[in-house]
Amino acid sequence: MLSALSSRVLVGATAVLVFVTLFLLFPASARAQEIGVKAGVNFASLTPEEDEDPDTSRRIGAIAGAWVRIPRSGRFSFQAEGLFSEKGVTFEPVPELGVDESIDIRIRYLEIPLLARIDFGAAGAAARVFVVGGAAPAFKLSAHGKATFEGVEQTRDIDDDVYSADVGLVGGLGVEFGRALIEARYTHGLRHINTDDNGDEDRIKNRVFSVMFGFRLH
């Protein structure tokens, strides 16, 4: 348990160091452009998953963090983020299989999206539409499975069943109102996260749709 805690602290410290380094690499004039915070909700699932399968549903989890945006030229800019992100899936009850309660799989990550951003509309407009796209390395903080059988809730650590890192492709659309913004994005996991790899049909990947609200501090 102590080694697991130490590894999580190391991952967190490394991610923060990367984020701060990215921030410091740019000139002071560029760094002063935009810094903000954001928070919202994840609607997460895991693949493989058949569309007609009624036994799973998206897991609702939290997502929150901070971002730095460095304008490059005109409408284009670079944005780096540091986010706490809850992913996973919920398995619905299947009485015919003896599963009378839902099973919740929760995987928490420290995610570092590195994004290109394009803005649309006049610079002084009250509202501006923007799109973002890029990659999002993610570092596992914890993984748990929770189920209720015959009224008794049971939680199991599944840390050893999930790889310590993931990476996904990100695409999103948002609207900025002065200092405030709202954004919807999709993150498509590229690598399988389960350590018990038994072939293509058993390779589980993250799929996450997020809705976030943000506020520019500077």
C-alpha positions, 0 to 999 in steps of 0.5 A: 500500500505504501509503495502504491501511494508513493508511486501516485505521489511521484506521478502527481509530482511529475505531471505538475512538474511537466505542466509548470515546465511548459508554462515557464518555457514561454516568454513572460509576455506570452505567459501573461496571456491566459490562465484559467480554471475549469470543472465539469462532468465526465460521461465515461465508458469502456470498450469493447462494447456492443451498441445493442448491449443493455448491460452497461451505461456511461459512468458519471464522474468529475473533471476539474483542473487548470489551463494555460493558453499561449496565443501564437498568431491570429486565431491560433493558439496552444493550450496546456491543461492539468486535469483530475478526471474520473473515468470508468463504466457502470454495469447494470443489474442482470438478474438472470446472471445472478447480478442483482445490483449495478457494478461501478468501475471507477478509474481516476487519472491526472490528465495533461491535454496538449491542445491546439485551439482555433477561435472564430469570430471577431476578437472583441465579440461578446461571444466567440466559438472555438475548437480544440484538438490534440493529445491527452496523456493520462496517469492513473491515480487509483482504480476501484470496483464497487458492487452491492450484493444482497444489500452489502456494498463491497469495494475492491482495489483493481489497481493491478488490473489497470495500466498506470498510463493512458493516452487519448485523442481529444476533440472539442467545441466551446463558446467563450463569453468574456472570461467565462466559457462552456466546452464539450469534448470527446476523448478517445483512448488509444491504448488498452488499459487492462493488464490481462490482454487476451486479444483484440476482443478483450482490450479495454479502452477509455471513451469519455464525453465531457462537459465543462465550465471554465473561468479565465483568471488572467 
